[in-house]
Amino acid sequence: MISIVIGVVVVAALAFFMSRSGSETATPEPSEAKAEPPVRQVETPKAEPKAKEALTLIMSPKEAQAAASDAMASSEPTVVPEGQTEKPTSATELQAEPENEPQTEQEPQVETPTATKAELPAGGSAVLALLDVSGENLSSPNRAALSAASQLAEARGVPLHICCLGADTQSAAHAGLEGATVHSISDESLADGLSETYTAAALSALAAIPADAIVGAASTIGKGFLPRLAEALGCGMVSEILSVESADTFTRALWAGSTIATVKGEGRLVISVRATGFDPAQTSEASPQSISFQAPPSKLRFVERQVTSSARPDLSEASVVVSGGRGTKGDFAPIEELADALAAGMGASRAACDAGWVPNDLQVGQTGKVVAPNLYFAIGISGAIQHIAGMKGSKTIVAINKDADAPIFGVADYGLVADLFDACPELAQKVASQGLKPTA
Ligand SMILES: Cc1cc2nc3c(=O)[nH]c(=O)nc-3n(C[C@H](O)[C@H](O)[C@H](O)COP(=O)(O)OP(=O)(O)OC[C@H]3O[C@@H](n4cnc5c(N)ncnc54)[C@H](O)[C@@H]3O)c2cc1C
């Protein structure tokens, strides 16, 4: 019986790869086939919004509470073994200098790395896309941010400027979009990824390119500096937008993606973009104009970066992702075998990461990475709402679980009720014997 169903999954995977071959891009697109969470209609609120309020959530508190209750009701209870608690995941790369450490050398003057309000660059009628780049290629999150920025510039009828920030901004030469002007700030001080330095670089970009909408990727670096930029500018921020509805209106996910809110921004805005909401922009060659930047003294000091190296494709960029959960009971060999057969990136549920079975950077979900590959395998994963929040944008979802009632089957395109320790090796073998490989 398992063999028959595995055969169906293999045939589906084969059909999937065949249909992908020849396609120019392995760009993940939001799944159209799956039911989307309820989308709030954009309505002008009857009552006049408060003049000083930069952002308006178009949902009354009562509605919001009702939506939250719905979301809670629709989520499956989380199964946590007795004595085990869900602990927050966090990776701290930076350490603020200890207050009382004996000083051996003169510390730099403590200064806010950003300009004072009086010196702030004025707004202007333009959209500025700020991309945190490294190396020759533009990442998918940056390309998605470019798509969003371009849509916003079109909706506003204003020019689009693109500014690449980083220690290595080679990719700025390929960041061209029709009608847009490309700039770059290339400075060694940006190599450490300190949010304060990126904020200062962003302010330098704004001094050269007055803009009243600043758009960036909700990447690790973007999540660090974009809110600081909004604070420095004293303007509103809309985080992790999923769509541009009009010149001032956007959608974003709430409650682990179970509710989509429509938000309206007034005045100058900083906007971060969730990569799964937008098709990555197809860029062209450009001749970037260099903007000068002097990194300000900072109280923060970069200490160490620990990079996990893996021969497998990066989780955020992979076109196929194979994820394992608590059902593996700590034995990830079958997950790795299938991932290798498919040349896939490997992911995991938070339960598997918290148990220490795999590194935290493999976590997919609300508090992990948000991925949207062409093909996603959820294996031994129950399908808690927080996990689904991180993978439901995947084009095709395959679930393998021995519990036929597991909620993951509710979002899966293909489901296999089986023991993963039998199904994964058999599936990996069949994939290998068919010579299947993702096209990108
Ligand atoms: C604020 C908050 C944020 C969170 N963020 C995240 C997040 O980002 N990502 C995330 O994943 N979770 C997150 N969680 C945790 C989430 O609620 C779940 O606890 C977690 O996703 C469960 O992981 P799991 O599906 O691997 O484990 P379980 O829920 O225990 O499911 C294990 C599954 O494996 C199946 N199984 C068991 N043995 C086998 C076998 N031999 N073969 C096949 N199937 C088998 C079982 O039937 C079961 O369905 C968060 C929770 C909170 C409160």
The ligand as an SDF file (V2000), in Angstrom:
LIG
                    3D

 53 58  0  0  0  0  0  0  0  0999 V2000
    5.2070   31.7540   19.9580 C   0  0  0  0  0  0  0  0  0  0  0  0
    5.4820   30.4330   19.2950 C   0  0  0  0  0  0  0  0  0  0  0  0
    6.2380   30.4260   18.1360 C   0  0  0  0  0  0  0  0  0  0  0  0
    6.4960   29.2180   17.4950 C   0  0  0  0  0  0  0  0  0  0  0  0
    7.2320   29.2290   16.3440 N   0  0  0  0  0  0  0  0  0  0  0  0
    7.4030   28.0640   15.6760 C   0  0  0  0  0  0  0  0  0  0  0  0
    8.1220   28.0380   14.4420 C   0  0  0  0  0  0  0  0  0  0  0  0
    8.6470   29.0490   13.9580 O   0  0  0  0  0  0  0  0  0  0  0  0
    8.2290   26.8510   13.8050 N   0  0  0  0  0  0  0  0  0  0  0  0
    7.7010   25.6950   14.2840 C   0  0  0  0  0  0  0  0  0  0  0  0
    7.8470   24.6350   13.6360 O   0  0  0  0  0  0  0  0  0  0  0  0
    7.0400   25.6940   15.4580 N   0  0  0  0  0  0  0  0  0  0  0  0
    6.9050   26.8380   16.1680 C   0  0  0  0  0  0  0  0  0  0  0  0
    6.2680   26.8150   17.3610 N   0  0  0  0  0  0  0  0  0  0  0  0
    5.9430   25.5050   17.9590 C   0  0  0  0  0  0  0  0  0  0  0  0
    4.6960   24.8610   17.3960 C   0  0  0  0  0  0  0  0  0  0  0  0
    3.5700   25.3450   18.1170 O   0  0  0  0  0  0  0  0  0  0  0  0
    4.7590   23.3500   17.5370 C   0  0  0  0  0  0  0  0  0  0  0  0
    5.0140   23.0220   18.8870 O   0  0  0  0  0  0  0  0  0  0  0  0
    5.8410   22.6890   16.6800 C   0  0  0  0  0  0  0  0  0  0  0  0
    5.7680   23.1500   15.3570 O   0  0  0  0  0  0  0  0  0  0  0  0
    5.6250   21.1860   16.7070 C   0  0  0  0  0  0  0  0  0  0  0  0
    6.6520   20.5800   15.9930 O   0  0  0  0  0  0  0  0  0  0  0  0
    6.4170   19.1670   15.3340 P   0  0  0  0  0  0  0  0  0  0  0  0
    5.2960   19.2450   14.3600 O   0  0  0  0  0  0  0  0  0  0  0  0
    7.7360   18.6860   14.8410 O   0  0  0  0  0  0  0  0  0  0  0  0
    6.0600   18.2410   16.5810 O   0  0  0  0  0  0  0  0  0  0  0  0
    4.6900   17.5660   17.0090 P   0  0  0  0  0  0  0  0  0  0  0  0
    3.5970   18.5620   17.0620 O   0  0  0  0  0  0  0  0  0  0  0  0
    4.9710   16.7750   18.2310 O   0  0  0  0  0  0  0  0  0  0  0  0
    4.3470   16.5920   15.7830 O   0  0  0  0  0  0  0  0  0  0  0  0
    5.0810   15.4490   15.4710 C   0  0  0  0  0  0  0  0  0  0  0  0
    4.3500   14.7440   14.3450 C   0  0  0  0  0  0  0  0  0  0  0  0
    5.1070   13.6480   13.9190 O   0  0  0  0  0  0  0  0  0  0  0  0
    4.2250   12.5710   13.6170 C   0  0  0  0  0  0  0  0  0  0  0  0
    4.9940   11.3320   13.7290 N   0  0  0  0  0  0  0  0  0  0  0  0
    5.4720   10.7590   14.8720 C   0  0  0  0  0  0  0  0  0  0  0  0
    6.1960    9.6620   14.5520 N   0  0  0  0  0  0  0  0  0  0  0  0
    6.1690    9.5470   13.1920 C   0  0  0  0  0  0  0  0  0  0  0  0
    6.7280    8.6220   12.2670 C   0  0  0  0  0  0  0  0  0  0  0  0
    7.4850    7.5930   12.6680 N   0  0  0  0  0  0  0  0  0  0  0  0
    6.4620    8.7990   10.9660 N   0  0  0  0  0  0  0  0  0  0  0  0
    5.7040    9.8280   10.5190 C   0  0  0  0  0  0  0  0  0  0  0  0
    5.1600   10.7410   11.3590 N   0  0  0  0  0  0  0  0  0  0  0  0
    5.3900   10.6020   12.6660 C   0  0  0  0  0  0  0  0  0  0  0  0
    3.1120   12.6960   14.6250 C   0  0  0  0  0  0  0  0  0  0  0  0
    1.9430   12.0570   14.1460 O   0  0  0  0  0  0  0  0  0  0  0  0
    2.9700   14.2060   14.7450 C   0  0  0  0  0  0  0  0  0  0  0  0
    1.9890   14.6870   13.8280 O   0  0  0  0  0  0  0  0  0  0  0  0
    5.9920   28.0020   18.0270 C   0  0  0  0  0  0  0  0  0  0  0  0
    5.2230   28.0270   19.1860 C   0  0  0  0  0  0  0  0  0  0  0  0
    4.9840   29.2230   19.8170 C   0  0  0  0  0  0  0  0  0  0  0  0
    4.1540   29.2290   21.0630 C   0  0  0  0  0  0  0  0  0  0  0  0
  1  2  1  0
  2  3  1  0
  2 52  2  0
  3  4  2  0
  4  5  1  0
  4 50  1  0
  5  6  2  0
  6  7  1  0
  6 13  1  0
  7  8  2  0
  7  9  1  0
  9 10  1  0
 10 11  2  0
 10 12  1  0
 12 13  2  0
 13 14  1  0
 14 15  1  0
 14 50  1  0
 15 16  1  0
 16 17  1  0
 16 18  1  0
 18 19  1  0
 18 20  1  0
 20 21  1  0
 20 22  1  0
 22 23  1  0
 23 24  1  0
 24 25  2  0
 24 26  1  0
 24 27  1  0
 27 28  1  0
 28 29  2  0
 28 30  1  0
 28 31  1  0
 31 32  1  0
 32 33  1  0
 33 34  1  0
 33 48  1  0
 34 35  1  0
 35 36  1  0
 35 46  1  0
 36 37  1  0
 36 45  1  0
 37 38  2  0
 38 39  1  0
 39 40  1  0
 39 45  2  0
 40 41  1  0
 40 42  2  0
 42 43  1  0
 43 44  2  0
 44 45  1  0
 46 47  1  0
 46 48  1  0
 48 49  1  0
 50 51  2  0
 51 52  1  0
 52 53  1  0
M  END
$$$$
